Amino acid sequence: MTLIGRLHPLLVHFPIAFALAAAGAEAAGLVTADESWSVMARRAVRAAAPCALVAAIAGWRLAIDAGSDHPALLQWHRWLGTSAAGATVAAAIAASVLNRRHPLAVWIYRSALLVAAALVGITGHLGGVLAWGADFLHF
């Protein structure tokens, strides 16, 4: 089980990339009215969901094994990461059952995707602070 936790820093890059790419592609589809962007967004978010679940499980395992010098920050990272995984799964489910002609269905999907992307970004930042420190980019 320790190995699973130690894989967390590697595994998080997949859901981050897929979720942010999905949000970007959906935005491009809105701006250009080109359906191919939205198709790519739905595929990317469906790829992000299982990756997010695995990364969240590995993160919980890592927190149990390694602990942290910043327990409050770790708790924020842990619960925002869990929420990000949940929002990503919700967006993937919405993308899978999406009726593109129903405005409410599209709104639910896009809202879940926006929340997922925002939570992934915030959680990733907090993870970076945990791993590298708050002043990592200061010169």
ABEGO torsion letter per residue (X at the ends): XAAAAAAAAAAAAAAAAAAAAAAAAAAAAAAAGBAAAAAAAAAAAAAAAAAAAAAAAAAAAAAAAAEBABAAAAAAAAAAAAAAAAAAAAAAAAAAABBAABAAAAAAAAAAAAAAAAAAAAAAAAAAAAAAEAAAABX
